[in-house]
Amino acid sequence: MIITDPLKQLIGELQAELTTLTHKIQRLEQRSDALAGLHFSPTTHLQGVSTFIIGGNAFDGAAGDHLNSVRSRYGAMEFAYDQKLTLRTSFTGKDLLNVRLRAGNLDTANDSFGGGGPSKLSELEVAFQQSSTPDLIGVNRAWYQFPISRDWTLTLGSRVNQSVMLAMRPSVYPEDTVLDLLTQSGAPGAYSSNLGAVGGLMWERGPINLSANFIAGRGHEATDGSGLIGDEAGSSSKLQIGYADNTWGLAAALVAIENGFGIID
């Protein structure tokens, strides 16, 4: 290729602009690399909680035969455990996929700490047993929560409870209390421990919030009458409106339940 004098002159005149463009391209590449470093990567955290329970219940009363039977069946000293392994995954930084594995050996039917016996007042929040088999690990929670707008959040799952679908928890007690009665905000009918399929919506704007959810305890079953909306779905639905200030809060809830499936005992 023969470079003529006019072409050399043109290249010389454009050299400064070409150098400037090269520097700008390099700066853009640096900024692009910096932005790529800020991009959110899917993250999974594993949290494990082990709880050991040792103790026994004492019973008293005037019905002698019944009292002796209760003492014999529920009054022994015992040492049990509850194990939770929770996997929390976020894909965008604003969503949450929650899967919890759980095992324990406190029978919810034949153990006073698990909810058996003449009273539910001694039932512990950590009392758990997978089905009727002690020491069996099972999927205890499986739900996905994500925002659908600035004010609205949607939760869907096949193993979900209402505590994660309330924009406001109307209690000064922590979610994981000692007694299950306090975990249910002192109102086991309104704030039950029903666990099942479907989900709910939460809306928050300033101190005002709204929560609506529906849970079918037998939503995973395909037998006649069960499913998500069957007559024996073991369902509970809730509509709650609340106001939460820094030092106080107020909530009103409307609840519809199908009893007889362990929702209210």
C-alpha positions in Angstrom: 0.0 0.0 0.0 1.4 3.4 -1.0 0.7 6.2 1.4 0.7 9.5 -0.3 1.6 12.8 1.3 -2.1 14.0 1.5 -3.0 10.7 3.2 -0.1 11.0 5.7 -1.3 14.5 6.4 -4.9 13.3 7.1 -3.7 10.5 9.4 -1.6 13.0 11.3 -4.6 15.4 11.7 -6.8 12.5 13.0 -4.2 11.0 15.3 -5.1 13.1 18.3 -8.9 12.3 17.9 -8.1 8.6 17.5 -6.0 8.7 20.7 -8.9 10.4 22.6 -11.3 7.8 21.3 -9.0 5.0 22.5 -8.8 6.5 26.0 -12.6 6.8 26.1 -13.1 3.2 25.1 -10.7 2.1 27.8 -12.5 4.1 30.4 -15.9 2.6 29.3 -14.4 -0.9 29.6 -13.2 -0.2 33.1 -16.6 1.1 34.1 -18.3 -1.9 32.5 -16.0 -4.2 34.5 -16.8 -2.3 37.7 -20.6 -2.6 37.1 -20.2 -6.3 36.4 -18.5 -6.6 39.8 -21.6 -5.1 41.4 -24.0 -7.5 39.7 -25.9 -9.7 42.3 -25.0 -13.3 42.2 -27.4 -16.0 43.4 -26.5 -16.7 47.0 -27.4 -19.6 49.3 -27.0 -19.6 53.1 -27.3 -22.6 55.4 -28.4 -22.0 59.0 -28.7 -24.8 61.6 -30.4 -24.6 64.9 -30.2 -27.4 67.5 -32.5 -27.4 70.6 -32.4 -29.8 73.5 -35.4 -30.1 75.8 -35.2 -31.7 79.3 -38.0 -31.7 81.8 -41.3 -33.1 82.9 -44.8 -32.0 83.8 -46.5 -32.3 87.2 -50.3 -32.6 87.4 -52.7 -32.1 90.2 -56.5 -32.1 90.6 -59.5 -33.7 92.3 -60.3 -36.5 89.8 -58.2 -39.2 91.3 -58.5 -41.9 88.7 -58.0 -39.4 85.8 -55.1 -37.7 87.6 -53.3 -41.0 88.1 -53.7 -41.9 84.4 -52.4 -38.5 83.3 -49.4 -38.7 85.6 -48.6 -42.2 84.4 -48.8 -41.3 80.7 -47.4 -37.8 80.6 -45.5 -37.1 83.8 -42.1 -38.8 83.3 -38.9 -36.8 83.0 -37.6 -36.7 79.4 -34.8 -35.5 77.2 -35.6 -34.7 73.6 -34.3 -32.6 70.8 -35.3 -30.5 67.7 -33.0 -30.0 64.7 -33.6 -27.4 62.0 -31.5 -26.9 58.8 -32.6 -23.9 56.7 -31.4 -23.1 53.2 -32.1 -19.6 52.1 -31.4 -18.7 48.5 -31.7 -15.3 46.8 -31.5 -14.8 43.0 -31.9 -11.1 42.8 -31.2 -9.8 46.3 -34.9 -9.0 46.8 -36.4 -12.4 46.6 -36.1 -15.4 48.9 -36.4 -19.2 48.4 -36.7 -20.8 51.8 -36.4 -24.6 52.3 -36.1 -26.0 55.8 -35.3 -29.6 56.8 -36.4 -30.6 60.3 -36.2 -33.6 62.6 -37.2 -34.3 66.2 -38.5 -36.8 68.7 -41.3 -35.1 70.5 -44.6 -36.7 69.5 -47.3 -34.1 69.0 -50.0 -36.6 70.1 -48.6 -38.6 73.0 -46.2 -36.1 74.6 -47.3 -33.2 76.8 -44.5 -30.9 75.4 -45.6 -31.8 71.9 -49.2 -31.0 72.5 -50.6 -34.2 74.0 -52.1 -34.6 77.4 -55.0 -32.8 79.2 -53.8 -29.3 78.3 -52.1 -27.5 75.4 -50.6 -24.9 77.7 -47.3 -26.8 78.0 -46.8 -27.3 74.3 -43.4 -26.0 73.2 -42.6 -24.1 70.0 -39.7 -26.4 69.4 -41.7 -29.6 69.9 -41.6 -31.5 66.6 -41.7 -34.9 65.1 -41.9 -35.8 61.4 -45.2 -37.7 61.0 -45.4 -40.4 63.6 -41.7 -41.4 63.3 -39.1 -40.0 65.7 -35.7 -38.9 64.3 -37.0 -38.7 60.7 -35.8 -35.8 58.6 -38.4 -34.2 56.4 -39.0 -31.0 54.4 -40.8 -28.8 56.9 -40.9 -25.5 54.9 -40.7 -24.9 51.1 -41.8 -21.4 49.8 -40.7 -18.6 47.5 -41.2 -14.9 48.3 -40.6 -12.0 45.9 -41.8 -8.4 45.3 -44.2 -7.8 42.5 -44.1 -4.0 42.9 -42.8 -1.4 45.2 -45.5 -2.0 47.9 -46.6 -5.6 47.1 -44.9 -8.9 48.0 -46.1 -12.3 46.9 -45.4 -15.6 48.7 -46.1 -19.0 47.2 -45.2 -22.5 48.5 -46.2 -26.1 49.0 -45.1 -26.0 52.7 -45.8 -22.6 54.0 -47.3 -21.1 57.2 -48.9 -17.8 57.8 -46.1 -16.3 59.9 -44.0 -15.4 56.8 -47.0 -13.9 55.1 -47.9 -11.3 57.7 -46.6 -7.8 57.0 -47.0 -7.1 60.7 -46.8 -9.6 63.5 -49.1 -8.4 66.3 -47.1 -9.5 69.3 -44.1 -8.2 71.3 -42.9 -11.8 71.7 -40.4 -13.1 69.2 -41.5 -15.5 66.5 -39.6 -18.4 68.1 -40.9 -18.4 71.7 -40.7 -21.0 74.4 -44.5 -21.8 74.6 -46.3 -22.4 71.3 -49.3 -20.4 72.7 -47.2 -17.2 72.7 -45.8 -18.0 69.2 -49.4 -17.9 68.1 -49.7 -14.4 69.6 -51.9 -15.7 72.3 -54.7 -16.4 69.8 -54.3 -19.9 68.3 -57.5 -19.6 66.4 -56.6 -16.4 64.6 -52.8 -17.1 64.3 -52.8 -20.9 63.9 -49.8 -23.1 63.0 -51.5 -24.4 59.9 -49.0 -25.6 57.4 -49.7 -26.4 53.8 -49.9 -25.2 50.2 -50.7 -21.9 48.4 -49.5 -18.5 49.8 -50.4 -14.8 50.3 -50.0 -11.2 49.5 -48.5 -8.4 51.7 -48.9 -4.6 51.1 -46.9 -2.0 53.0 -46.9 1.8 52.7 -45.4 3.6 55.6 -46.9 2.5 58.9 -50.0 1.0 57.3 -50.0 -2.6 56.1 -52.3 -5.3 54.7 -51.9 -9.1 54.6 -54.1 -11.7 52.9 -53.2 -15.4 52.8 -54.7 -18.8 52.2 -53.3 -22.2 53.3 -54.6 -25.6 52.5 -53.2 -28.1 55.0 -54.1 -31.0 52.6 -53.4 -29.1 49.4 -50.9 -31.7 48.4 -53.4 -34.5 48.3 -55.5 -35.4 45.3 -58.2 -37.5 47.2 -61.8 -36.5 46.8 -62.7 -33.6 49.2 -59.1 -32.5 49.9 -56.8 -30.7 47.5 -56.6 -26.9 47.5 -60.3 -26.0 47.7 -62.1 -29.2 48.7 -64.4 -29.5 51.7 -61.7 -31.3 53.6 -58.7 -29.3 52.5 -57.9 -28.3 56.1 -57.8 -24.7 55.0 -57.3 -21.4 56.9 -57.6 -18.0 55.3 -56.8 -14.6 56.8 -57.2 -10.9 56.1 -55.3 -8.6 58.4 -54.9 -4.8 58.4 -52.3 -3.2 60.7 -50.7 0.0 61.8 -47.1 -0.3 63.1 -45.4 2.7 64.8 -41.9 2.6 66.3 -43.2 1.9 69.8 -46.7 0.5 69.3 -48.9 -1.3 66.8 -52.5 -2.2 66.2 -53.9 -5.0 64.1 -57.3 -6.4 63.2 -57.8 -9.8 61.6 -60.6 -11.7 60.0 -60.1 -15.5 59.8 -62.0 -18.4 58.3 -60.9 -22.0 59.2 -61.8 -25.6 58.7 -61.5 -27.2 62.1 -60.9 -30.8 62.8 -57.5 -30.9 61.0 -55.3 -29.8 63.9 -55.7 -26.1 63.2 -57.4 -25.5 66.5 -56.9 -28.0 69.3 
